Amino acid sequence: MIKYFNFSFKNRIAFNYIVSSAVFIALVFIAIFQVVKFSVNEHINDEVYEELIKHLDDVTTDENETYLIQVDQWKAREHNSISVNPVFVQFYDNNGETIDKSPNLKEIDLVLFDRSKNDVFVNSELNSIPIRQIQRPILNQNKVVGFIVVAMSMEDFEIVLILKNILLITFPLILFLLFLMARFFAGRSIKPVQTIIETSNQITKDNLKTRIPLPQNKDELFVLSENINSLLNRIENAVDREKQFTSDASHELRTPLAVIKGTMEVLIRKPRNEAEYKEKIRFCIDEIDRLNTMVDQLLLLARFENQKSNSKKEIVYLNALVLDTLSRYSDKIEAKKITVITHFDDDIYVESDNYLLSIIIENLISNAIKYNKHNGHITIKLSSASGHILLSIEDSGIGISDENMEKIFLPFYRLHSTEYPSIKGNGIGLSIVKRLCDILNIKIVVKSKLNNSTTFLLHFN
């Protein structure tokens, strides 16, 4: 037996269609056969019964002898022929002996059944000819004096048998033709699926540019193709980001290593005094620290890049989180003589991840210090209204131009690296901030005026 699941998709569609069609057609054929069979039977029964009533009306009896003595219809054509719609009539006395019968019976007798068959239509045979007959007792003063048996050929019923054979023969033929048609139209219907398969086979890790052509009809296959193309776009973008990230990371890591190597090579070329050694060693230590920071941030970014939004939810006291971060950067704030202004409307609590939120605030305050001017200011506002919490961090630094506003969250993108070479950084901090805001469902908005100020707004829902 062929397993259903070994069928091709096209054949499965055709098979399912044929199974449902077979059930429906079979029910229709059975209904047609039963209706025709019932109609033919009723027609024959009506004719036989009509002949019975007609002949009973023509029967007379002898009151003394109780014999049947008068039948007027023997000369009727249907009683003399057995070839054209013949009607057979036979009379029996009360003892079951034949009194008279229609000439077309000749030497043959109709069967007289027991009295349980009275007034019941019965199928029988007459000289191998199928007949339908009925018998009824003949009464004289409520006394049975004989029986009349009327029969008619069932040749009309052969129409039912012919119809049965026709239906049995045509049923599998119709199913076979329907299967071929269903298979043909199913093949045309799934042609776009074949296109999807062929196109998908062309897509490899080295070829992510190919896209599935969209069908003309905007049906389910159109939606499927569109979704697959959208998925391919996301995969291609992810691969491109990974390649770019790897390239940028290797470049950023190679730069401090090259600087350290160059410094060391300069030191060993000739003897130097202690001050020069200390200066170069201190420089190398700073580069190593920067390298360590960069590696930590790269690992952090890689970790959060693959992380779902399954952060740890807890009640976080925002006021304390901001103040703790400011205290950790107090030395840098004092070094640049920056004035920090805080406006807290109240004690603000938010349900979030304390660790991830501290990374966001730390990066934003660090940037506000790094890109600020000497004797500048940082204004931090924390407010809550109607369940909406807003944290604002504003600096009086160098600002961001409009054309660079959309790039600041890209990994390794650094603003003003040539104009302000003294500002050290690796361009990863804001990428981490953006990713963590997405994880924590925090809306981040940036407002800036070039050479004036930059404000980061965190909207907590």
C-alpha positions in Angstrom: 0.0 0.0 0.0 1.3 3.4 -1.0 1.7 5.6 2.0 -0.1 8.9 1.9 2.9 10.9 3.1 5.0 9.6 0.2 2.8 11.5 -2.2 4.1 14.7 -3.7 2.4 17.9 -2.6 0.7 18.1 -6.0 -0.6 14.6 -5.8 -1.7 15.1 -2.2 -3.9 18.0 -3.3 -5.3 15.9 -6.1 -5.8 12.9 -3.7 -7.6 15.0 -1.1 -9.8 16.5 -3.9 -10.6 13.1 -5.3 -11.5 11.6 -1.9 -13.9 14.4 -1.1 -15.3 14.3 -4.7 -15.6 10.5 -4.5 -17.7 10.7 -1.4 -19.9 13.5 -2.9 -20.3 11.8 -6.3 -21.1 8.4 -4.6 -23.8 10.0 -2.5 -25.3 11.7 -5.7 -25.2 8.4 -7.7 -26.8 6.5 -4.8 -29.5 9.1 -4.5 -30.1 9.0 -8.3 -30.3 5.2 -8.3 -32.6 5.1 -5.3 -35.0 7.8 -6.8 -35.1 6.0 -10.2 -35.6 2.6 -8.5 -38.4 3.9 -6.3 -40.1 5.7 -9.2 -40.0 2.6 -11.5 -41.2 0.4 -8.7 -44.1 2.8 -7.9 -45.0 3.0 -11.6 -45.1 -0.8 -12.0 -47.1 -1.1 -8.7 -49.6 1.5 -9.8 -50.2 -0.3 -13.1 -50.5 -3.7 -11.5 -52.9 -2.4 -8.9 -55.0 -0.6 -11.5 -55.3 -3.9 -13.5 -56.3 -5.6 -10.3 -59.1 -3.2 -9.5 -60.3 -3.2 -13.1 -60.6 -7.0 -13.2 -62.2 -7.2 -9.8 -65.0 -4.9 -11.1 -65.6 -7.4 -14.0 -65.9 -10.4 -11.8 -69.4 -12.0 -11.0 -70.2 -15.0 -9.0 -72.9 -17.7 -8.9 -74.7 -17.3 -5.7 -75.5 -21.0 -5.5 -72.3 -22.6 -6.7 -70.0 -19.7 -5.7 -68.0 -20.1 -8.9 -66.5 -17.3 -10.9 -68.4 -17.2 -14.2 -67.8 -13.9 -16.0 -64.6 -12.2 -17.0 -64.9 -9.7 -19.9 -61.3 -8.7 -20.5 -59.7 -11.9 -22.0 -59.8 -10.5 -25.5 -57.9 -7.4 -24.5 -54.6 -7.1 -26.4 -52.4 -7.1 -23.3 -53.9 -10.4 -22.2 -53.0 -12.1 -25.5 -49.4 -10.9 -25.9 -46.3 -11.3 -23.8 -44.1 -9.0 -25.8 -45.6 -5.6 -25.3 -46.3 -4.4 -21.7 -48.1 -7.7 -21.0 -50.6 -8.0 -18.1 -51.2 -11.5 -16.7 -54.4 -12.4 -14.9 -55.4 -15.7 -13.3 -58.4 -16.7 -11.1 -58.3 -19.4 -8.5 -61.1 -20.9 -6.5 -61.1 -21.2 -2.7 -59.2 -24.5 -3.0 -56.4 -23.0 -5.1 -57.6 -24.6 -8.3 -57.4 -22.5 -11.5 -60.8 -21.3 -12.7 -59.6 -19.1 -15.6 -56.6 -17.2 -16.8 -55.6 -14.7 -19.5 -54.7 -16.3 -22.9 -51.2 -15.0 -22.7 -50.4 -17.3 -19.8 -51.0 -20.3 -22.1 -49.8 -23.4 -20.2 -48.1 -21.4 -17.5 -49.7 -20.6 -14.1 -49.1 -17.6 -11.9 -48.0 -18.6 -8.4 -50.6 -18.4 -5.7 -48.9 -17.6 -2.5 -50.2 -18.2 1.0 -52.7 -15.7 2.4 -50.0 -13.7 4.2 -49.1 -12.3 0.8 -52.6 -11.0 0.1 -52.5 -7.4 -1.2 -48.7 -7.4 -1.1 -46.6 -6.7 -4.2 -44.3 -9.7 -4.8 -41.4 -10.2 -7.2 -41.6 -13.5 -9.0 -40.8 -15.1 -12.4 -42.9 -16.3 -15.2 -41.1 -18.6 -17.6 -37.8 -16.9 -16.6 -39.3 -13.5 -17.1 -39.2 -11.2 -14.0 -42.7 -10.1 -13.0 -44.4 -8.1 -10.3 -47.6 -9.6 -9.0 -50.3 -9.1 -6.4 -53.1 -11.3 -5.2 -56.4 -10.5 -3.6 -59.2 -12.7 -2.2 -62.6 -12.5 -4.0 -65.4 -12.1 -1.5 -69.0 -13.1 -1.7 -71.1 -11.9 1.2 -67.9 -11.5 3.2 -66.9 -15.0 2.4 -63.7 -15.9 0.4 -64.8 -17.7 -2.7 -61.6 -17.4 -4.7 -58.5 -15.4 -5.6 -57.4 -13.1 -8.4 -53.7 -12.8 -9.2 -52.6 -10.0 -11.5 -49.0 -9.7 -12.7 -47.0 -7.5 -15.1 -43.7 -7.9 -16.7 -40.8 -6.1 -15.0 -38.9 -5.4 -18.2 -39.2 -1.7 -17.4 -37.2 -2.4 -14.2 -34.3 -3.4 -16.4 -33.8 0.4 -16.8 -32.9 0.5 -13.2 -30.4 -2.3 -13.6 -28.9 -0.7 -16.7 -28.7 2.6 -14.8 -26.9 0.8 -11.9 -24.3 -0.7 -14.3 -23.8 2.7 -16.0 -23.2 4.4 -12.6 -20.8 1.6 -11.5 -18.8 2.0 -14.7 -18.8 5.8 -14.9 -18.0 6.3 -11.2 -14.3 5.2 -11.5 -14.0 6.9 -14.9 -15.2 10.2 -13.5 -12.9 9.9 -10.6 -9.9 9.2 -12.8 -10.7 12.1 -15.0 -11.2 14.4 -12.0 -7.8 13.2 -10.6 -6.0 14.1 -13.8 -7.7 17.5 -13.9 -7.1 18.1 -10.2 -3.4 17.1 -10.6 -3.1 19.5 -13.6 -4.6 22.5 -11.9 -2.8 21.7 -8.6 0.4 21.7 -10.6 -0.4 25.1 -11.9 -1.5 26.4 -8.5 1.8 25.3 -6.8 4.0 26.6 -9.6 4.9 29.6 -7.5 6.0 27.2 -4.8 8.4 25.5 -7.3 9.7 29.0 -8.0 10.3 29.6 -4.3 12.1 26.2 -4.0 14.3 26.9 -7.0 15.1 30.4 -5.9 15.8 29.2 -2.3 18.3 26.7 -3.6 20.2 29.5 -5.2 20.5 31.4 -1.9 23.7 30.5 0.0 25.8 32.1 2.7 27.9 33.6 -0.1 24.8 34.7 -2.1 22.2 36.5 0.0 21.3 39.0 -2.7 18.8 36.8 -4.5 15.1 37.4 -3.8 12.0 35.4 -4.6 9.9 36.9 -7.4 6.5 38.0 -6.1 3.5 36.4 -7.7 1.1 38.7 -9.6 -1.9 37.7 -7.5 -1.7 38.9 -3.9 -2.8 35.6 -2.4 -1.3 33.4 0.3 1.8 32.6 -1.8 2.4 36.3 -2.3 2.4 36.8 1.5 4.7 33.8 1.9 7.1 35.1 -0.7 7.0 38.6 0.8 7.7 37.2 4.3 10.6 35.1 3.0 12.1 38.1 1.2 11.7 40.1 4.4 13.5 37.3 6.4 16.3 37.2 3.8 16.7 41.0 4.1 17.0 40.7 7.9 19.5 37.8 7.5 21.5 39.7 4.9 21.6 42.8 7.1 22.6 40.8 10.2 25.4 39.1 8.2 26.5 42.5 6.8 26.5 43.9 10.4 28.5 41.0 11.6 31.1 41.4 8.9 31.2 45.2 9.5 31.4 44.6 13.2 34.3 42.1 12.8 36.1 44.4 10.5 35.7 47.5 12.8 36.5 45.5 15.9 39.7 44.1 14.4 40.7 47.6 13.3 39.9 49.2 16.6 41.9 46.4 18.4 44.8 46.6 16.0 45.2 50.4 16.5 46.2 50.4 20.2 48.2 47.3 19.8 50.2 49.0 16.9 50.6 52.1 19.1 51.9 50.0 22.0 54.3 48.1 19.7 55.6 51.3 18.2 56.2 52.8 21.6 58.1 49.8 22.8 60.2 49.7 19.6 61.1 53.3 20.1 62.1 52.6 23.7 64.6 49.8 22.8 66.3 51.7 20.0 68.6 53.5 22.5 69.0 54.1 26.2 66.7 56.8 27.7 66.5 58.5 31.0 64.1 57.4 33.7 61.5 60.2 33.0 61.2 59.1 29.4 60.8 55.5 30.4 58.0 56.4 32.9 56.3 58.6 30.3 56.2 55.9 27.6 55.3 53.1 30.1 52.5 55.3 31.4 51.3 55.9 27.8 51.3 52.1 27.2 49.4 51.5 30.4 46.8 54.0 29.3 46.5 52.3 25.9 46.2 48.9 27.5 43.5 50.2 29.8 41.7 51.6 26.7 42.1 48.3 25.1 40.7 46.4 28.1 37.7 48.8 28.2 37.1 48.3 24.5 37.2 44.5 24.8 34.8 44.7 27.7 32.4 46.8 25.7 32.8 44.6 22.7 31.9 41.5 24.8 29.0 43.5 26.3 27.7 44.5 22.9 28.0 41.0 21.5 26.1 39.7 24.5 23.3 42.1 24.3 23.1 41.8 20.5 21.8 38.3 20.8 19.8 38.8 24.0 16.1 38.7 23.9 13.9 41.1 25.9 14.0 38.7 28.9 15.6 41.1 31.4 15.3 40.8 35.1 12.4 43.0 36.4 12.8 44.7 39.8 11.9 47.9 41.5 14.8 50.4 40.7 15.2 53.7 42.7 16.2 56.0 39.8 17.3 58.9 42.1 19.9 56.8 43.8 21.1 55.2 40.5 21.8 58.6 39.0 23.6 59.9 42.1 25.7 56.7 42.4 26.8 57.1 38.8 27.7 60.8 39.4 29.8 59.9 42.5 31.8 57.4 40.5 32.6 60.1 37.9 33.3 62.9 40.5 37.0 63.0 39.7 36.4 63.6 36.0 33.7 66.1 36.7 36.0 68.1 39.0 38.9 67.8 36.5 36.9 69.6 33.8 35.2 71.9 36.4 31.8 70.9 35.3 28.8 72.0 37.2 26.2 69.3 37.8 22.6 70.4 38.3 19.9 67.8 39.3 16.2 68.4 39.4 14.3 65.5 40.9 10.5 66.1 41.2 10.2 63.3 43.8 11.5 59.9 44.7 11.1 58.0 41.4 10.9 54.3 41.2 10.6 52.2 38.0 10.2 48.5 37.3 13.2 47.6 35.2 16.6 45.8 35.3 18.9 47.6 37.7 22.1 46.3 36.1 21.2 47.1 32.5 19.7 50.5 33.5 22.9 51.4 35.3 24.9 50.7 32.2 22.6 53.0 30.2 22.9 55.9 32.7 26.6 55.4 33.1 27.3 55.6 29.4 25.2 58.7 28.9 26.8 60.6 31.9 30.2 59.5 30.7 29.5 60.9 27.3 28.1 64.1 28.8 31.4 64.6 30.7 33.7 63.5 27.8 32.2 65.7 25.2 31.5 68.7 27.5 33.5 71.9 27.6 35.6 73.0 30.5 33.6 75.0 33.0 30.5 73.6 31.3 27.4 72.1 33.0 25.3 68.9 33.1 21.6 69.1 33.9 19.9 66.0 35.0 16.1 66.1 35.4 13.9 63.3 36.7 10.1 63.7 36.6 6.9 61.6 36.7 3.5 62.5 35.4 0.5 60.3 34.9 2.6 57.1 35.2 5.1 58.4 32.6 8.6 58.7 33.8 11.2 60.9 32.0 14.9 61.1 32.6 16.7 63.9 30.9 20.6 64.3 30.7 21.7 67.6 29.1 25.3 68.8 28.6 26.8 72.0 27.3 29.2 70.2 25.0 30.1 70.3 21.3 26.8 69.0 20.1 25.8 66.8 17.1 24.9 67.9 13.6 21.6 66.9 12.0 23.3 64.7 9.4 25.2 62.7 12.1 22.2 62.3 14.4 21.1 59.0 12.9 24.6 57.5 12.9 25.4 58.0 16.6 24.0 54.6 17.6 26.0 52.7 15.0 28.9 50.6 16.4 32.3 52.2 16.2 30.9 55.5 14.9 32.8 58.4 16.5 31.9 62.0 16.2 34.5 64.8 16.0 37.4 62.2 16.1 39.5 64.5 13.8 38.4 67.9 15.3 38.9 66.7 18.9 41.6 64.0 18.9 42.1 64.5 22.6 38.6 63.0 23.2 39.3 59.3 23.5 36.6 56.7 22.7 35.8 53.7 20.6 32.2 54.5 19.5 30.6 51.5 21.2 28.9 53.1 24.2 25.9 54.5 22.5 25.4 51.3 20.5 25.1 49.5 23.9 22.7 52.2 25.2 20.4 51.8 22.2 20.4 48.0 22.4 19.6 48.0 26.1 16.9 50.6 25.7 15.3 48.2 23.1 15.5 45.4 25.6 14.0 47.4 28.5 11.4 49.0 26.3 12.7 52.5 26.9 12.2 55.1 24.3 15.4 57.1 23.8 15.3 60.6 22.1 18.2 62.8 21.2 18.1 66.6 20.8 21.2 68.6 20.0 22.5 71.9 18.8 25.9 71.9 17.2 28.5 73.6 19.4 25.9 74.3 22.0 24.3 71.3 23.8 23.1 67.7 23.6 20.1 66.2 25.5 19.3 62.5 25.9 15.7 61.8 26.9 14.7 58.4 28.4 11.0 57.7 28.3 9.9 54.9 30.7 6.5 53.3 29.9 
